[in-house]
Amino acid sequence: MKLTKKALLLKLRENLNEMPMTFDTPDSRPNPDIERDLANRDHTFKKVNFPKNVEQPNSNFEELLASKRYKEIVDNVRQKLGMPLGTGEESMSTLNSTMGQCQMIVSRIESQHAEELAALAIELVMKELGVEEGDIVYEAKIELPSKEGFKNSPPGEMEPEEVELEKELVDELDDFTLERAKRRMINAMMQGAATKGHFMFHYAAAKLQEITGQGERLIAMYGALMSAADAMLWQGSNRGLGVGGGGGTPMVAGKEKVYPNENPPRVVATAINFPILVHELIKGTYEVISAMRSQPKDKDLAKRVMDKEDSKNKEIWDFRLGPAIWDMLKDSFPEDTVTEEDKVGIQLIMFEAIISKPAKQFLVFMREILSSSDTGKRLMKSLYDIINSEINDYDYEVAMDEFNKKLDELSNGIDDDDLYGELGSLGIDKPRD
């Protein structure tokens, strides 16, 4: 089937669904850009095979994720700032002002205790993730990060992605598109897990008081600052936030770099304050695992996938939808991985096992989990039982091989076309040899 840009655009328009994301927050709504892009599926998750059957009033799974996350954003602003979030860009000046004032106070307090707070951030993350001493080396600093190594997608990269799809239909669509969808989902999962670090300072209230002598004030400032920062990504226009590409260097509040090939692997994180440093350390931990276990064996393919998917402007959608995706994945884990301190580390092992699957199997598994299907629940329980059981290496390999066979059987029953995200809904055939 020969496709032109015009034909693609026409098919997209035929499939647009204008039903909005849902709200039980009548005094607060995100920017219309975001509602429109979610309804039209005009965002970085276009290639991801989210569950198709979504109950009204949501018209697609992304709207369901967005509605869940936006309610958290609104609730945080109401609790931490004592105000409704408002509508779109009307609240941006208030959010900007709040962030600026709070960061000034935070910087004055933290500057006297930067090394101690950085060490506390490492301690907090290791305990929360169940990382044992010597598994990963952490280096952390509270300071303004450099912008080196950050990039937006080049001009036109994010201008409607259906134009890019047309080019890929002539390219090696199969592996490249599935690997990009996998990378996009993993990026969202990592960002979602890391975003929870924005409010982990509550776990360290006593230590913050001990280190700074101003723990109560610092916690109030952290809460207001991070609530405002999270809300900015929903209230600002896509163009104003740099979602549309353009190649400029984005504003940087935190950064992390991982060295997965060292022994042990190393995470280096820098951020302008304690909560963002915690975020970067968590993300770096998951990034180490991802770098070691999730990438395609073809190094050239892996590089091209990361070049396409790992840009700062695409990360904004990971911030928006990633926390809800992570919550749904974490909710599928057995309860004792959350409640029992000696089993918290199993979450990292399960993450590693999931992302190590080939792209198609990974995408099928995640779709089953996100749709809360009985199949997904059985697979997750089976995976947990294998990881949690005290068996020798040989029996572990045998059990994991059996799990992989079950997942392969499920994946083989699904046509590849069904995994091409937006391509499937457009009725576009994959390229044939």
C-alpha positions, -999 to +999 in steps of 0.1 A: +000+000+000+016+032-011+012+061+013+017+098+008+019+124+034-015+137+023-031+102+026-016+098+061-030+132+072-064+123+059-064+090+077-054+107+109-082+132+106-107+104+100-096+088+133-094+119+155-116+117+186-122+150+203-135+137+236-115+153+264-096+139+293-119+137+324-118+159+354-132+159+389-113+192+394-138+218+380-117+247+392-085+234+375-078+223+339-045+218+320-035+238+290-058+233+259-027+222+240-024+191+262-061+182+260-061+185+223-029+164+218-042+137+241-075+135+222-057+134+188-029+111+200-004+137+188+024+130+213+055+109+219+035+078+228+020+074+193+040+042+187+031+026+220+004-001+220-016+010+249-048-010+257-075-001+232-106-007+252-111+023+274-144+031+291-160+065+284-157+094+290-120+088+281-115+082+244-081+066+247-057+052+273-035+082+273-064+104+284-071+079+312-034+081+323-035+119+321-067+122+341-052+101+369-019+120+370-035+155+367-057+148+397-025+142+417-011+174+405-041+194+414-043+178+449-007+185+456-010+222+446-041+225+468-024+208+498+011+224+495+002+259+481-033+262+496-049+272+463-067+258+433-044+253+403-067+272+379-069+270+342-040+266+317-016+295+315-036+317+338-018+301+367+017+302+351+028+335+367+018+323+401+036+290+397+067+308+383+067+332+412+062+304+438+091+284+423+115+313+423+107+324+458+109+289+473+141+280+454+158+312+468+149+301+504+159+265+497+192+275+482+201+297+512+195+268+536+210+240+515+242+259+506+255+256+541+249+218+542+253+207+505+276+177+511+255+163+540+223+167+520+238+149+490+249+120+512+214+119+527+199+118+492+220+087+484+211+070+516+174+077+511+174+063+475+194+032+484+170+024+512+139+031+491+151+010+462+167-018+482+202-012+467+229-029+487+263-013+494+286-021+466+259-028+440+260+007+425+284+036+432+266+069+437+281+104+433+258+133+441+261+171+443+236+199+450+246+226+425+233+241+392+240+214+365+257+222+333+237+221+301+263+200+284+248+169+268+212+181+267+194+185+235+160+190+221+149+171+190+159+189+158+134+213+141+105+193+126+112+162+147+080+167+167+060+183+140+032+159+133+047+125+138+026+111+110+051+127+086+078+107+103+057+076+101+055+079+063+093+079+061+096+049+084+072+029+063+098+030+036+125+021+061+130-009+084+097-003+102+095-036+120+124-037+144+130+001+145+094+010+154+090-018+180+123-009+196+114+028+197+080+019+213+098-002+239+123+026+246+095+052+249+077+030+274+108+023+294+117+060+295+082+067+308+085+040+335+119+053+347+106+089+348+075+078+366+095+059+392+119+089+396+091+115+399+080+098+431+113+111+445+100+147+444+082+141+477+104+115+494+119+143+516+090+135+540+108+102+547+138+121+559+122+148+580+142+140+612+175+139+593+167+172+575+161+188+609+193+173+623+214+185+594+199+220+588+181+230+620+153+242+597+137+209+588+101+220+591+106+252+570+126+233+544+099+206+540+073+233+535+094+249+508+102+216+491+065+208+490+055+241+475+084+241+451+079+206+437+041+209+435+046+241+414+073+225+392+051+194+385+021+216+377+041+238+352+043+208+328+005+207+326-004+244+327+021+257+301+016+255+264+036+229+245+053+255+225+063+274+256+077+243+272+097+234+241+077+203+232+076+212+195+114+209+190+135+236+176+169+223+186+175+248+215+191+238+248+164+234+275+165+247+310+182+221+333+174+217+370+189+182+374+209+157+354+223+123+358+249+103+339+254+065+342+284+043+337+269+008+334+301-009+321+321-001+352+323-026+380+303-018+400+282+005+378+282+042+387+255+069+388+266+106+389+238+131+397+236+168+400+206+190+409+197+224+422+180+210+453+175+179+474+142+167+460+154+169+424+187+152+434+167+123+448+148+122+415+180+121+394+195+094+416+164+072+413+163+077+375+200+069+373+195+037+391+168+025+367+189+038+338+218+016+348+196-014+347+180-003+314+214+003+298+226-032+309+194-052+301+169-035+278+188-025+246+188-044+213+218-065+207+224-046+174+245-017+187+238+004+157+200-001+161+203+007+198+221+040+191+195+050+165+167+042+188+182+063+216+190+092+193+153+093+183+138+088+218+162+103+244+157+141+239+146+166+265+114+177+249+101+141+245+109+137+282+081+162+290+055+136+280+073+110+302+069+134+331+032+138+323+022+102+318+051+082+333+039+084+370+005+069+361+021+042+341+046+034+369+017+034+395-002+008+374+029-014+370+038-011+407+002-019+417+005-051+398+035-062+420+027-084+449+020-064+480+049-077+500+074-061+476+060-027+488+052-035+525+081-057+535+115-039+538+136-070+530+117-075+497+117-039+484+147-047+462+127-073+443+110-044+425+143-036+408+148-072+399+113-074+384+119-042+365+151-058+351+133-090+342+105-072+324+126-048+303+150-075+293+124-091+271+125-086+234+106-056+221+075-075+210+072-096+242+079-066+263+051-045+246+026-074+249+034-080+285+031-043+294-002-040+275-016-069+296-004-053+328-018-019+320-052-034+310-053-053+343-061-085+323-062-119+340-034-130+317-013-100+329-020-109+365-010-145+360+022-136+342+032-111+369+025-136+397+045-162+378+074-138+374+074-128+411+073-164+422+103-172+401+123-143+414+112-146+451+117-184+454+150-196+468+162-218+440+196-225+425+208-209+393+200-239+372+164-241+384+160-204+381+170-206+344+146-234+338+118-216+354+125-184+336+127-202+303+093-216+309+080-181+317+095-168+285+078-196+265+044-186+279+051-150+270+063-161+235+031-181+230+010-150+239+031-128+217+030-152+187-008-150+189-007-112+183-001-099+148+028-074+146+004-048+130-014-047+164+018-035+180+024-004+158+004+019+180-011+046+158-003+026+126-028-001+137-056+024+142-049+039+108-054+006+091-019+009+075-003-023+064+033-029+075+058-030+047+063-063+029+095-077+015 
